[in-house]
Amino acid sequence: MGLINLNNDPYGILDKLLHTKFVDWEHEKEMRMIVAKSECEKRGNFWFNKFDDSMILKEVYLGEKCPKSITDYRQLLKAEGYSPNVQIMQARPAFGKYEYEIDKRFL
């Protein structure tokens, strides 16, 4: 598969791919962005864009099987220069439902 020409999308397919979200995940209020690869940093097989004034890290959700603790991530974010106001929360499966919720024991 070659490069996609973002200027040649007469049917708005790229727009639909970027802005279509499964209804059960609407609560996440995430934003998807296309960023030039030249602005990213490669780590292993993945490319990452640094947070800055145009993209501010506000929350981190740890999955139930995350091997590191909230304290571990606070220390990592502090070492990387992120704001101490970033909320870090532990998620867990909800009881009797097919969804995740914040584990209030860690708030």
C-alpha positions in Angstrom: 0.0 0.0 0.0 1.4 3.4 -1.0 0.9 6.9 0.4 -2.6 8.3 0.5 -3.0 11.7 -1.1 -5.0 13.7 1.4 -5.9 16.3 -1.2 -7.6 13.7 -3.4 -10.5 12.3 -1.4 -13.7 13.2 -3.3 -15.9 11.0 -1.1 -14.6 12.2 2.3 -13.5 8.7 3.2 -10.6 9.9 5.3 -12.8 12.3 7.1 -15.2 9.5 7.9 -12.4 7.3 9.1 -11.1 10.0 11.4 -14.4 11.1 12.8 -16.5 7.9 12.9 -16.6 6.2 16.3 -18.6 3.3 17.6 -21.5 4.7 19.6 -20.6 2.7 22.8 -17.2 4.6 22.9 -18.6 8.2 22.5 -18.1 8.9 26.2 -14.3 8.9 25.7 -14.3 12.3 24.0 -11.1 11.5 22.3 -9.7 13.5 19.4 -7.8 11.9 16.5 -5.1 13.9 14.8 -2.9 13.4 11.7 0.6 14.4 12.4 3.6 14.5 10.1 5.9 11.6 10.7 8.8 14.0 10.6 7.4 15.6 13.8 7.3 12.2 15.7 9.8 10.2 17.6 10.3 6.5 16.9 10.3 4.0 19.8 10.7 0.4 18.7 8.1 -0.2 16.0 5.9 2.8 17.0 5.9 6.5 16.3 4.9 9.0 19.0 4.1 12.7 18.8 5.2 14.8 21.8 2.5 16.6 23.7 2.8 20.4 23.5 0.5 23.5 23.6 -1.5 22.2 20.7 -2.0 18.8 22.3 -2.1 18.7 26.1 -2.0 15.5 28.1 -4.8 15.7 30.7 -5.7 12.1 31.7 -4.1 8.6 31.7 -6.2 5.5 32.2 -4.4 2.3 33.2 -6.0 -1.0 32.3 -6.7 -3.6 34.9 -3.7 -5.7 33.9 -1.3 -2.8 33.7 1.9 -4.0 35.4 2.9 -0.5 36.7 1.2 1.5 39.4 -0.3 5.0 39.4 2.8 6.1 41.4 5.1 4.6 38.8 3.4 6.6 36.1 3.4 9.8 38.2 7.1 9.5 38.5 7.6 8.8 34.8 5.4 11.8 33.8 7.3 14.1 36.3 10.7 12.9 34.9 9.5 13.6 31.3 8.4 17.2 32.4 4.6 16.8 32.2 2.3 18.7 34.4 1.6 17.3 37.9 -2.1 18.0 37.2 -2.4 15.1 34.8 -5.0 12.7 36.3 -4.0 9.1 36.3 -6.8 6.6 37.0 -7.0 2.8 37.2 -9.8 1.2 35.2 -11.5 -2.1 36.0 -14.3 -4.2 34.5 -17.8 -3.0 35.6 -19.8 -5.4 37.6 -22.6 -7.0 35.5 -21.9 -4.9 32.4 -19.7 -5.2 29.3 -17.7 -2.0 30.0 -15.0 -0.5 32.1 -15.2 2.0 35.0 -12.8 3.9 37.1 -11.7 1.9 40.2 -12.6 4.3 43.0 -10.2 2.5 45.4 -7.3 4.4 43.6 -8.8 7.9 43.6 
